Amino acid sequence: MDRKKLVAEAVEAGRIASHNLKVIQGNPEAVKHGQYDSIENYLMMVIRVAEIEKARLAGRTSLRTRLKYLVASILREDLNKGKRDAA
């Protein structure tokens, strides 16, 4: 798949995630009990990835920085999973 098409899809996903985040923040009772934090964290991650991709397309971030953020988000998710499993 073409890189520009992938970036465009990531940016669109970020725009949609931004809208969804506003909706769940406005109506937290619509989310199942206990899932609000994980949904919010996921949407924030999608928004960050979209912003990084948009900046990368414009040439404002290096590949090293992009990979660093990607690895950090994956490790953060792994650490959170470990905490949930232990509880």
N, C-alpha and C positions, 0 to 999 in steps of 0.2 A: 504494500500500500504506500502511496505517496506521502512523504513526510509532511507536506503542507496540509494535506487532507487530515492527517492524524492530529496535527496541531489545531486545526480548525474545529475538529470534534472535541478536543480537550477544552478549548476555550468555550465552546457551546455547553459542554457539561458543567463547566465552572459557572456559567451564567445561570443555568437551570438550578445548580446546587445553591447558588446565592439566593435565588427566589425561594427554594424549598426551605432553606435555613430561616428566612424571614417568616415563612408560614408557620413552621413549628415553634419558633420563638414567640409568635403571636398567639398560638393555640397549643400550649404544652399539654393540655388535657387530651388532645387528639392522639398523642403518642402513648403506646402501652407503658405501663408503670415499669420503671427501671431501665428502659431503653433510650430515654431522652439523651443521656450523656454520650452513648456510643453513636447514636445517629448524628448528633451535633458534631462530634469529633470527626466522623467520616465525611460529612459535608464540608467541614473546614479544610480537611485534607484535599478533597477534590478541588476546592476553590484555590488553595495554594498551588497545587499542581498546574491548574489552568493558568494562573498568573505566571508561574515559572516558564511554562511552555510559550506563553504569549511574549514574554521578555526574551526568551531564547530565540524565537522566530525573528524578533527585531534585532538580535545580536547584542543584547544588553547583559546577558549572563553567560558565563563560561560553562562548558560541559562539566568541568570539575564541580562547580557550585551546584549545578542541577543534580548531579549524581549524589552529592553530599546530602541534599535535602531529601532525595528519594530514599536513600539508605536510612536516614534518620527517621523518616515517617514509618518505614517498615519495622525498624527496631522498636520504635515507640509502641506500635501495635502489638508486637511480640511480647513486650514487657507488660502491657495491659492485659493480655490474654493470660499470662502467667499469674498475675495477681488475682484474676477472677477464678482461675482453676484452684488456687490455694485456699480461697475463702469458703 
